């Protein structure tokens, strides 16, 4: 410490001798001359018109961008480009643009690729070492949406919020300090001029406007850039003609009304009514236009240095690159630390001096001013309206009412005490220890706590660097801890997959716990001592005894008076009967018309009131069966009298079902709802598995085989689905598994379904196994199920004109005939579908002579369908069925040489006649047969 000329009462400074930190001042104050001159020249030429050399100076090649303007210490470079589909080759060209133009922020639109794929490709190229990648895409419209942002890591550290909308909008908020906030909104609007495109353009514009409003309330600097797919020239024409502006151009109207500046139009003097090709942002073989823009808020226009439209030499797209350069120091400027104390005042208005005339005058001018403000600017929300009212009231109060400013006194520090050596000594000592710990060579002497601006900036910079290092280390440790926990969870689930599968399933799908596991209980023995019970059967007894007696009370006998005995005597039984089926709170009523239904509901309502049963009549569902077509559609709403109330019910649509006691019922025997239920189950399992981390491939396969397959098998018990449809239903899960395993989408399904690798059960094999097994059990069942199956077989034999049991007579030829006879009726016939499964998979039934003799029909053995051609038999099947004709012998003479005439055929007992004892219609075929 050098104490020469050191007086404690003097202003104190820190002097550093022979210290490396002295170079900081030199670096800070040494601003390069060529940089300062260049910045001055740019600012002077910023708004100067240069029409003569516009075309030459505005069109640049990528290779010409390596110059002084790309100095990263001077400019903040932002660009946007419509890439028309991003791939590996185009990403290499984008990387070259990032390096050559030294871009701090690049927005690519119409990428048509997921953000995960972009990050994967960028990591291989090394882009992620310098840039952070953000973006969005609409998975349902992947071929027409997508935005990808490249942000330098130094800038990305200041990101405070990211918002995405519709796969077409990305809003990035940067917060460099409390008073320096910057928001970039990147958009890719819908192209086209159809009604749907205009509506989507209007939606996107409105979402962007809402984002800008929020950013303006937060006092942020705002930049809107991207492919607007809107022509500013058309908007200008409509505005100049004073006609109504279409809603799709609302974003241009809002930006102009709020003093936003089109950067390229401002600096390059672009005339949209007579657009030059050099000023266009989109060009194809037919035309060119300007549909890409970069708009800046008013507080960013002052720091705009340059704007360029750059042609892409690599032919990646038919759009051009839009580039703007902002003054980096102005954009990232920090608010200066004020040493001067700002004096505070409060205003005191003298309301007592106001007369009634003054009050009326103030009221009138306030109302006039408010009307004028609202006329010029229509508020869109309560905050804007309140802001107008508050400002008008404040201005008119100061103008019309006398007031005085009262200074707010602040308590000052005791300078005499602060300069005392006893007060200052202990506070200087820690500073000396801090300097000693830094091990900086040189001599120092301390005389004040007020560091000068040079050292203050240096220490702040060092503190920020240390904070960044600490934050990186903290994030690294958190990531390691997270990965450790994920690995532990994976190992735990892997163990559960081997030893406790139920626990693994509950863990993955987050089932609600419905059981309490008790493995030990403390109870009292006969001597009232506590004992620990661990045996399972003893635990069950103790728990059952506890819950049986925990709410019990001591019973005691009491004498009841004769009046109460008579009161509680059973009443005479009364009963009422109505055609309904009830189980707990589910009741179903079946009737043939609305009037009968209302009669039944009236009886039911009186029953509910009699027993004090509360029901929600609005939750009733109506299955309505009627002839539905375009001229006579299903009623949207039906009013039904339910007792004394009238309720409005929406009938269940023809292709949907209602659930009753766990069974889904469709009024038109339509099974499309079953396929929709399968889709929902697949979608649910994919959502659950994708939201969980630490699930291995074996776990996913096991969950699908043990959960989804049984559910699908249960839902399709009475419905057989075509193999192609089942493959279509299972395709999303196959794609999900392949994606998780890093397989191509086109990888063979056999990899997943083979027993040697994953053994994934598929819907087709499961349907064949389950349906054939169940059908065989039903055929061989005894009791009620066997009787039902026998009745259904006899009915099918009669309907299809089969000579014996359907199991023995239906083959591929008969199946084709059945499908063509009545396609709508037989396409979902359960027995026919099951027999078709047996035939397709080469299953045959053992001959049972008892069954064959029981189902045999006399008149054989030659069957007509084996003699006639398939087309003739199918065309005249109704005639054969109406007259019960199955065999050739039914229409021939006894010697089998001649065909019976119509008159002879009418004498047969099996032929169906009219009242006049004549054959039914459709005898032309038979007459032609007689002639031949």
Residue pairs with C-beta under 8 A, 6 or more apart in sequence:
1 444
1 445
1 446
2 443
2 445
3 445
6 445
6 447
8 419
8 421
8 424
9 419
10 447
11 447
11 448
11 450
12 446
12 447
12 448
12 449
12 450
13 447
13 448
13 450
13 452
14 444
14 446
14 447
14 448
14 451
14 452
14 455
15 444
15 445
16 22
16 442
16 444
16 455
17 442
17 443
17 444
18 441
18 442
18 443
19 440
19 441
19 442
19 444
20 440
20 441
21 440
21 455
21 458
24 454
24 457
24 458
25 454
28 454
28 457
34 68
35 68
35 71
35 73
35 74
38 68
38 69
38 74
39 74
39 305
39 327
42 305
42 306
43 305
46 267
46 304
46 305
47 266
47 267
49 269
50 57
50 269
51 269
54 268
54 269
54 276
54 278
54 279
55 276
55 278
58 268
58 278
58 279
58 308
58 309
59 278
59 309
59 310
59 311
60 308
60 309
60 310
60 311
61 310
61 311
61 313
62 96
62 97
62 100
62 101
62 310
62 312
62 313
62 314
62 321
63 100
63 313
65 100
65 101
65 310
66 100
69 75
69 306
69 325
70 77
70 101
70 102
72 102
72 104
72 328
73 328
74 327
74 328
74 329
75 305
75 325
75 326
75 327
75 328
76 104
76 105
76 325
76 326
76 327
76 328
76 331
76 332
77 101
77 102
77 103
77 104
77 105
77 323
77 324
77 325
78 103
78 104
78 105
78 106
78 184
78 223
78 225
78 294
78 323
78 324
78 326
79 97
79 101
79 103
79 105
79 106
79 107
79 321
79 322
79 323
79 324
80 106
80 107
80 108
80 109
80 186
80 225
80 226
80 227
80 292
80 294
80 321
80 322
81 97
81 106
81 107
81 108
81 109
81 292
81 312
81 317
81 319
81 320
81 321
81 322
82 108
82 109
82 110
82 188
82 227
82 282
82 292
82 317
82 319
83 90
83 94
83 108
83 109
83 110
83 111
83 316
83 317
83 319
84 110
84 316
84 317
84 318
84 319
85 110
85 111
85 112
85 113
86 94
86 108
86 111
86 112
86 113
86 118
86 146
86 148
87 113
88 121
90 316
91 118
91 121
91 122
91 125
91 127
92 125
93 312
93 314
93 316
94 106
94 108
94 150
94 316
95 125
95 126
95 127
97 103
97 106
97 321
98 106
98 127
98 131
98 150
101 310
101 323
103 150
103 152
103 323
104 151
104 152
104 155
105 149
105 150
105 151
105 152
105 155
105 184
106 149
106 150
107 147
107 148
107 149
107 170
107 184
107 186
107 225
107 226
108 147
108 148
108 149
108 150
109 146
109 147
109 186
109 187
109 188
109 226
109 227
110 144
110 145
110 146
110 188
110 227
111 118
111 135
111 137
111 146
111 147
111 148
112 137
112 142
112 143
112 144
112 145
112 146
113 137
113 142
113 146
113 148
114 137
114 139
114 142
115 133
115 134
115 135
115 136
115 137
115 148
118 133
118 135
118 148
119 128
119 133
122 128
122 131
122 133
127 133
127 150
130 152
130 153
131 150
131 151
131 152
131 153
131 156
132 150
132 151
132 152
132 153
132 156
133 148
133 149
133 150
133 151
134 148
134 149
134 151
134 162
134 170
134 172
135 146
135 147
135 148
135 149
135 170
136 145
136 146
136 147
136 164
136 165
136 167
136 168
136 169
136 170
137 145
137 146
137 147
137 167
138 145
138 146
138 166
138 167
138 168
139 167
141 167
144 190
145 166
145 167
145 168
145 188
146 167
146 188
147 167
147 168
147 169
147 170
147 186
147 187
147 188
147 226
149 170
149 172
149 186
151 159
151 172
155 174
157 468
158 174
158 175
158 176
159 172
159 173
159 174
160 173
160 174
160 175
160 181
161 171
161 172
161 173
162 170
162 171
162 172
162 173
163 169
163 170
163 171
163 211
164 170
164 171
165 204
165 207
166 203
166 204
166 207
168 187
168 188
168 189
168 190
168 204
169 185
169 186
169 187
169 188
169 204
169 207
169 208
169 211
170 185
170 186
170 187
171 183
171 184
171 185
171 186
171 211
171 215
172 183
172 184
172 185
172 186
173 181
173 182
173 183
173 215
173 220
174 181
174 182
174 183
174 184
175 181
175 182
176 182
176 332
176 334
177 334
177 335
178 335
179 219
179 335
180 332
180 333
180 334
180 335
181 218
181 219
181 220
181 221
182 220
182 221
182 223
182 331
183 211
183 215
183 218
183 220
183 221
183 222
183 223
184 223
184 225
185 208
185 211
185 212
185 215
185 222
185 223
185 224
185 225
185 226
186 225
186 226
187 204
187 208
187 224
187 225
187 226
187 227
187 228
188 226
188 227
188 229
189 201
189 204
189 205
189 226
189 227
189 228
189 229
189 230
190 197
190 200
190 201
190 204
190 229
191 197
191 229
198 246
198 247
198 248
201 229
201 230
201 248
202 247
202 248
202 250
205 247
205 248
205 249
205 250
205 251
206 250
208 224
208 251
209 250
209 251
209 254
212 222
212 224
212 254
212 255
212 258
213 380
213 381
215 222
216 222
216 258
216 297
217 383
221 297
221 299
221 300
221 331
222 260
222 296
222 297
222 300
223 294
223 295
223 296
223 297
223 300
224 255
224 260
224 293
224 294
224 295
225 293
225 294
225 295
225 322
226 292
226 293
227 291
227 292
227 319
228 251
228 291
228 292
228 293
229 291
230 248
230 249
230 251
230 252
230 291
231 272
231 289
231 290
231 291
232 252
232 262
232 265
232 272
232 290
232 293
233 272
233 273
233 275
233 290
234 249
235 245
235 249
235 252
235 253
236 272
236 273
237 273
238 244
238 245
238 246
238 249
239 245
239 253
245 253
255 295
258 297
259 297
259 298
260 295
260 296
260 297
260 298
261 295
261 296
261 297
261 298
261 300
261 301
261 304
262 270
262 293
262 294
262 295
263 294
263 295
263 296
263 304
263 307
263 324
264 270
264 279
264 293
264 294
264 307
264 308
264 309
264 322
264 324
265 272
266 301
266 304
266 307
267 304
267 306
267 307
268 279
268 307
268 309
270 276
270 279
270 290
272 290
275 288
275 289
275 290
277 283
277 288
278 309
279 290
279 309
280 288
280 289
280 290
280 309
280 320
281 289
281 290
281 291
281 292
281 293
281 309
281 319
281 320
281 322
282 288
282 289
282 290
282 291
282 292
282 318
282 319
282 320
283 318
283 320
284 318
292 319
292 320
292 322
293 322
294 307
294 322
294 324
296 304
296 324
300 326
300 331
302 330
303 326
303 327
303 330
303 331
304 324
304 325
304 326
304 327
305 325
305 326
305 327
306 324
306 325
307 322
307 323
307 324
307 325
308 322
308 323
308 324
309 320
309 321
309 322
309 323
310 320
310 321
310 322
310 323
311 320
311 321
312 319
312 320
312 321
337 456
341 410
343 407
343 408
344 407
344 408
344 410
345 405
345 406
345 407
345 408
346 405
346 406
346 408
347 398
347 403
347 404
347 405
347 406
348 403
348 404
348 405
348 406
349 397
349 401
349 402
349 403
350 401
350 402
350 403
350 404
351 401
353 402
354 362
354 401
358 400
361 400
362 396
362 400
362 401
365 396
365 400
366 392
366 393
366 396
369 392
369 395
369 396
370 388
370 389
370 392
373 388
373 392
374 388
377 388
379 385
379 387
379 388
397 403
417 423
418 424
427 449
428 446
431 446
431 449
432 446
435 444
451 459
486 693
486 694
487 694
489 693
489 694
490 694
490 695
490 696
493 504
493 507
493 508
493 694
493 695
493 696
493 699
494 696
494 698
494 699
496 503
496 504
496 507
497 504
497 696
497 698
497 699
497 702
501 702
501 706
504 699
504 702
505 511
505 703
505 706
505 707
506 513
508 688
508 689
508 692
508 695
508 699
508 703
509 688
509 703
509 707
510 688
518 539
518 543
519 534
519 539
520 532
520 533
520 534
520 539
521 532
521 533
521 539
521 542
521 543
522 530
522 531
522 532
522 533
523 530
523 531
523 533
523 542
524 530
524 531
525 531
533 539
533 542
576 603
576 607
578 600
578 603
578 604
578 607
579 589
579 590
579 591
579 600
580 587
580 588
580 589
580 600
580 604
581 587
581 588
583 661
585 615
586 660
586 661
587 604
588 660
589 597
589 600
589 601
589 604
591 597
591 600
594 638
594 640
597 640
598 640
598 641
598 642
601 640
601 641
601 642
601 643
602 641
602 643
604 643
605 642
605 643
605 644
605 645
606 643
607 613
608 614
608 615
609 643
617 642
617 645
617 647
618 647
620 642
620 647
620 649
621 649
621 652
621 658
622 638
622 640
622 649
622 650
622 651
622 652
623 651
623 652
623 658
623 665
623 666
623 667
624 634
624 635
624 638
624 651
624 652
624 667
625 667
625 668
626 632
626 634
628 634
628 654
634 651
634 653
634 654
635 651
636 650
637 648
637 649
637 650
638 648
638 649
638 650
638 651
639 646
639 647
639 648
640 646
640 647
640 649
652 658
652 666
652 667
654 666
654 667
654 668
654 670
655 670
655 672
655 673
656 666
656 673
657 664
657 665
657 666
657 673
658 664
658 665
659 665
664 673
664 674
664 677
666 673
669 828
671 719
671 828
674 715
674 716
674 719
674 721
675 721
675 725
675 729
677 715
678 712
678 715
678 716
678 729
678 763
679 729
681 708
681 711
681 712
681 715
682 708
682 729
682 730
682 732
682 733
683 732
685 703
685 704
685 707
685 708
685 733
686 732
686 733
686 736
689 695
689 700
689 703
689 736
690 736
697 737
697 740
697 741
697 758
698 758
700 737
700 740
701 737
701 752
701 758
701 759
701 760
704 733
704 760
704 761
705 759
705 760
705 761
708 733
709 761
709 763
709 766
712 763
712 766
713 766
713 767
713 770
716 767
717 774
718 830
719 828
719 830
720 767
720 771
720 828
720 830
720 833
720 834
720 837
721 729
721 763
721 767
723 764
726 762
726 763
726 764
726 767
727 762
727 763
727 764
729 763
730 762
730 763
734 749
734 752
735 745
737 752
737 760
738 744
738 745
738 747
738 752
739 745
743 751
749 762
751 757
751 758
752 758
752 760
753 759
753 760
753 761
753 762
768 837
768 841
771 833
771 834
771 837
772 834
772 837
772 838
772 841
772 843
775 834
775 837
775 838
778 785
778 789
779 789
779 807
780 786
781 789
792 831
793 805
793 806
793 807
793 831
793 855
794 855
796 802
796 806
796 829
796 831
796 832
797 804
797 805
797 806
797 809
797 855
799 881
800 806
800 810
800 814
800 818
800 821
801 865
801 877
801 880
801 881
801 885
801 886
802 809
802 810
802 814
802 886
803 809
803 856
803 857
803 860
803 861
803 863
803 886
803 887
804 852
804 855
804 856
804 857
805 851
805 852
805 855
806 831
806 835
807 835
807 838
807 845
808 845
808 847
808 852
810 818
810 832
810 835
810 839
811 839
812 839
813 870
814 865
815 832
815 835
815 836
815 839
816 870
817 865
817 870
817 873
817 874
818 826
818 832
819 826
819 827
820 874
821 874
821 877
826 832
837 843
838 844
838 845
857 886
859 886
859 887
859 889
859 890
860 887
860 889
861 887
862 887
862 888
862 889
863 886
863 887
863 888
864 873
864 880
864 885
864 886
864 887
864 888
865 873
867 888
872 925
873 880
875 925
876 922
876 925
878 922
879 885
879 920
879 922
879 923
879 925
879 926
880 886
882 912
882 920
882 922
883 905
883 910
883 911
883 912
883 919
883 920
884 890
884 910
884 911
884 912
885 891
885 910
885 911
888 896
889 896
890 908
890 910
891 899
891 900
891 905
891 926
892 898
892 899
892 900
893 899
893 900
899 929
899 930
900 908
901 930
902 919
902 923
902 926
902 927
902 930
905 911
905 919
905 926
906 913
906 917
906 918
906 919
911 919
912 919
912 920
913 919
913 920
914 920
